[in-house]
Amino acid sequence: MSGHSKWATIKHKKAAIDKARGKTFAKIARQLEVAAREGGGDPDHNASLRTVVAKAKAAQMTNDAIERAIKRGTGEADGGRYEAVTYEAYAPGGVAMLIEILTDNRNRTASEVRSIFTKQGGSMAAPGSVAWQFSRTGLVLVAAGAGEDELMTVALEHGARDIVRQGDQWVVTCEAHDVWDLKCALEAAGIAVASASASMTCATAVPVTDAAEARAVLRIMEELEEHDDVQDVFANFDIPDELLAAAAP
């Protein structure tokens, strides 16, 4: 959990920039299309679509934009045909990574992702060699200014498994299917939620204490996040806060 929750904090701090570029909305639109294509366009009868719609609304995507993406997925409007692929890889320092992709050209995307790792001294891994280390977990980030007692009371009553202070935020974990209910319960109690997502987390973190390796790991994360086809990146690194601050892109 350590690596991805730290990266989630970095992503939250740059979210305004990402929104301005339109990358956040474009990626969520792809997810809406695929979820609607695979399970139908009614969120009440498609759990995957319901989750992505909640994610879209949390990102302040308009209802019209959400509806257009769903219609592209169901074939009611013209749209691309995206394929879901998961790549597995290792970054410098033995850091394991999972990369979730939605692409309309698997060969092109595979080549571009491989190039990102090669440039930074990492490598792609065989299917299954990394994935077994990860499990899907709900991850909610709350500003540390929230009252600890109230946070714990509300969170534990609504499915939280663990609550850990990490820097200037609380990291609350739960079952993946409980993440949006937990987010809504916290907000209803007046507790501001910085972000909420269903993330792949790893029980065992890999310490990264070498500055060059830390920079390489974070550069890979940054370049993958900037790639249009990459929907999410999960990693099991544990970089000390002071080194993280110095090495962060």
C-alpha positions as CSV (number, residue, x, y, z in Angstrom):
1,M,0.0,0.0,0.0
2,S,2.8,2.4,0.8
3,G,4.0,3.1,-2.7
4,H,0.6,3.7,-4.2
5,S,-0.8,5.7,-1.4
6,K,2.2,8.0,-1.5
7,W,1.8,8.3,-5.3
8,A,-1.9,9.0,-4.8
9,T,-0.9,12.0,-2.6
10,I,1.4,13.3,-5.3
11,K,-1.3,12.9,-8.0
12,H,-3.8,14.7,-5.8
13,K,-1.5,17.7,-5.5
14,K,-1.2,17.9,-9.3
15,A,-4.8,17.1,-10.1
16,A,-5.6,20.7,-11.1
17,I,-2.9,20.6,-13.7
18,D,-4.2,17.3,-15.1
19,K,-7.7,18.6,-15.2
20,A,-6.6,21.7,-17.2
21,R,-5.0,19.4,-19.8
22,G,-8.2,17.4,-20.0
23,K,-6.3,14.1,-19.3
24,T,-8.4,13.2,-16.3
25,F,-11.7,13.5,-18.2
26,A,-10.4,11.8,-21.3
27,K,-9.2,8.8,-19.3
28,I,-12.4,8.5,-17.3
29,A,-14.4,8.8,-20.6
30,R,-12.6,5.7,-21.9
31,Q,-13.4,3.8,-18.7
32,L,-17.1,4.7,-19.0
33,E,-17.2,3.6,-22.6
34,V,-15.6,0.2,-21.8
35,A,-17.8,-0.4,-18.7
36,A,-20.9,0.4,-20.7
37,R,-19.9,-1.7,-23.6
38,E,-19.2,-4.7,-21.4
39,G,-22.1,-4.5,-19.0
40,G,-24.7,-2.2,-20.5
41,G,-25.5,1.5,-20.1
42,D,-27.6,1.4,-16.9
43,P,-25.5,2.0,-13.8
44,D,-28.3,0.5,-11.6
45,H,-27.6,-2.9,-13.3
46,N,-23.9,-2.5,-14.1
47,A,-21.7,-2.3,-10.9
48,S,-18.6,-1.5,-12.9
49,L,-20.3,1.4,-14.7
50,R,-21.8,2.6,-11.4
51,T,-18.3,2.8,-9.9
52,V,-16.8,4.7,-12.9
53,V,-19.8,7.1,-12.9
54,A,-19.1,7.9,-9.2
55,K,-15.5,8.4,-10.1
56,A,-16.4,10.8,-12.9
57,K,-18.7,12.8,-10.7
58,A,-16.0,13.0,-8.0
59,A,-13.7,14.5,-10.7
60,Q,-16.5,17.0,-11.5
61,M,-17.1,15.6,-15.0
62,T,-20.4,17.0,-16.3
63,N,-23.5,14.8,-16.6
64,D,-23.6,15.5,-20.4
65,A,-20.0,14.3,-20.8
66,I,-20.8,11.2,-18.7
67,E,-23.9,10.4,-20.8
68,R,-22.0,10.9,-24.1
69,A,-19.3,8.5,-23.0
70,I,-21.8,5.9,-22.0
71,K,-23.7,6.2,-25.3
72,R,-20.4,5.7,-27.2
73,G,-19.9,2.5,-25.2
74,T,-23.4,1.1,-25.9
75,G,-23.2,2.0,-29.6
76,E,-25.7,4.8,-29.5
77,A,-23.0,7.2,-30.6
78,D,-19.8,6.9,-32.6
79,G,-16.7,6.0,-30.6
80,G,-13.5,4.0,-30.5
81,R,-13.0,0.4,-29.6
82,Y,-10.7,0.1,-26.6
83,E,-9.2,-3.0,-25.3
84,A,-8.3,-3.5,-21.6
85,V,-4.8,-4.7,-21.0
86,T,-2.7,-5.1,-17.8
87,Y,1.1,-4.9,-18.1
88,E,3.5,-6.1,-15.4
89,A,7.0,-4.7,-14.9
90,Y,9.9,-4.0,-12.6
91,A,11.4,-0.5,-12.0
92,P,14.9,0.0,-10.6
93,G,15.4,-1.3,-7.0
94,G,13.2,-4.3,-7.6
95,V,10.0,-2.2,-7.4
96,A,7.0,-4.2,-8.8
97,M,4.5,-2.3,-11.0
98,L,1.1,-3.1,-12.5
99,I,-0.1,-0.8,-15.4
100,E,-3.7,-0.8,-16.4
101,I,-4.3,0.2,-20.0
102,L,-7.2,1.0,-22.3
103,T,-5.9,1.0,-25.9
104,D,-7.1,0.8,-29.5
105,N,-3.7,-0.4,-30.6
106,R,-2.1,-3.0,-28.3
107,N,1.2,-3.2,-30.2
108,R,1.8,0.5,-30.2
109,T,1.0,0.9,-26.6
110,A,3.2,-2.1,-25.6
111,S,6.1,-0.6,-27.4
112,E,5.7,2.8,-25.8
113,V,5.4,1.4,-22.3
114,R,8.4,-0.8,-22.8
115,S,10.4,2.2,-23.9
116,I,9.5,4.1,-20.7
117,F,10.9,1.4,-18.6
118,T,14.0,0.8,-20.7
119,K,15.0,4.5,-20.6
120,Q,15.0,4.4,-16.8
121,G,16.7,1.1,-16.3
122,G,13.5,-1.0,-15.7
123,S,12.1,-3.9,-17.6
124,M,8.8,-5.5,-18.5
125,A,7.9,-8.7,-16.7
126,A,6.2,-12.0,-17.7
127,P,2.4,-12.2,-17.1
128,G,1.7,-13.3,-13.5
129,S,5.1,-12.6,-12.1
130,V,4.0,-9.3,-10.5
131,A,0.2,-9.5,-10.3
132,W,0.2,-12.1,-7.5
133,Q,1.7,-9.5,-5.1
134,F,-1.3,-7.1,-5.4
135,S,-4.9,-7.1,-4.4
136,R,-7.7,-4.6,-5.1
137,T,-8.4,-2.3,-2.1
138,G,-10.4,0.8,-1.5
139,L,-8.2,3.8,-0.8
140,V,-9.6,7.0,0.7
141,L,-7.3,10.0,1.5
142,V,-8.4,12.5,4.1
143,A,-6.6,15.7,5.2
144,A,-4.8,15.2,8.5
145,G,-6.7,18.2,9.9
146,A,-9.8,16.0,10.3
147,G,-10.6,15.0,13.8
148,E,-9.0,11.7,14.5
149,D,-11.8,10.3,16.8
150,E,-14.6,11.3,14.5
151,L,-12.8,10.0,11.4
152,M,-12.2,6.6,13.1
153,T,-15.7,6.3,14.3
154,V,-17.3,7.1,11.0
155,A,-14.8,5.2,8.9
156,L,-15.0,2.0,11.0
157,E,-18.8,2.1,11.0
158,H,-18.8,2.2,7.2
159,G,-16.3,-0.6,6.3
160,A,-12.8,0.8,6.9
161,R,-10.2,-1.9,7.5
162,D,-7.3,0.4,8.5
163,I,-6.6,4.1,9.2
164,V,-2.9,5.2,9.0
165,R,-1.4,8.7,9.2
166,Q,0.9,9.4,6.3
167,G,2.5,12.9,6.2
168,D,-0.3,15.5,6.0
169,Q,-3.0,13.0,5.2
170,W,-4.9,10.0,6.7
171,V,-4.9,6.9,4.5
172,V,-8.1,4.9,5.0
173,T,-8.4,1.4,3.4
174,C,-11.5,-0.7,2.9
175,E,-12.9,-3.3,0.6
176,A,-12.9,-2.1,-3.0
177,H,-16.7,-2.3,-3.3
178,D,-17.1,-0.2,-0.2
179,V,-15.0,2.8,-1.2
180,W,-17.7,5.1,-2.6
181,D,-20.1,4.3,0.3
182,L,-17.3,5.1,2.7
183,K,-16.4,8.4,0.9
184,C,-20.1,9.5,1.0
185,A,-20.4,8.6,4.7
186,L,-17.3,10.7,5.6
187,E,-18.5,13.7,3.5
188,A,-21.9,13.4,5.1
189,A,-20.2,13.7,8.5
190,G,-18.4,16.9,7.4
191,I,-15.1,15.2,6.8
192,A,-13.4,16.4,3.6
193,V,-12.2,13.6,1.3
194,A,-9.2,14.4,-0.8
195,S,-9.6,11.4,-3.1
196,A,-11.2,8.0,-3.2
197,S,-10.4,5.1,-5.5
198,A,-10.3,1.3,-5.9
199,S,-6.6,0.7,-6.1
200,M,-4.3,-2.3,-6.4
201,T,-2.2,-2.5,-3.2
202,C,0.6,-4.7,-2.0
203,A,1.1,-6.1,1.5
204,T,4.9,-6.0,1.2
205,A,6.7,-2.8,0.3
206,V,10.1,-2.6,-1.3
207,P,12.4,0.0,0.4
208,V,14.0,2.4,-2.0
209,T,16.8,4.4,-0.3
210,D,19.1,5.2,-3.2
211,A,18.4,8.7,-4.6
212,A,19.1,7.7,-8.3
213,E,16.7,4.7,-8.0
214,A,14.1,6.8,-6.3
215,R,14.2,9.4,-9.2
216,A,14.0,6.6,-11.8
217,V,11.0,5.0,-10.1
218,L,9.1,8.3,-9.9
219,R,10.1,9.3,-13.4
220,I,8.6,6.0,-14.7
221,M,5.4,6.7,-12.6
222,E,5.2,10.2,-14.0
223,E,5.7,9.2,-17.7
224,L,3.2,6.3,-17.4
225,E,0.6,8.7,-15.8
226,E,1.1,11.1,-18.7
227,H,0.5,8.4,-21.3
228,D,-3.0,8.7,-22.8
229,D,-3.6,4.9,-22.8
230,V,-2.5,4.4,-19.2
231,Q,-5.5,4.4,-16.8
232,D,-3.7,3.7,-13.6
233,V,-0.3,2.6,-12.2
234,F,0.3,0.6,-9.1
235,A,3.6,0.0,-7.4
236,N,5.0,-1.4,-4.1
237,F,7.8,1.1,-3.5
238,D,8.5,2.7,0.0
239,I,10.6,5.8,-0.5
240,P,11.4,7.8,2.7
241,D,9.4,11.1,2.8
242,E,12.5,13.3,2.6
243,L,13.8,11.4,-0.4
244,L,10.4,11.4,-2.0
245,A,10.1,15.2,-1.7
246,A,13.6,15.6,-3.3
247,A,13.0,13.1,-6.1
248,A,9.4,13.8,-7.0
249,P,8.9,15.1,-10.6
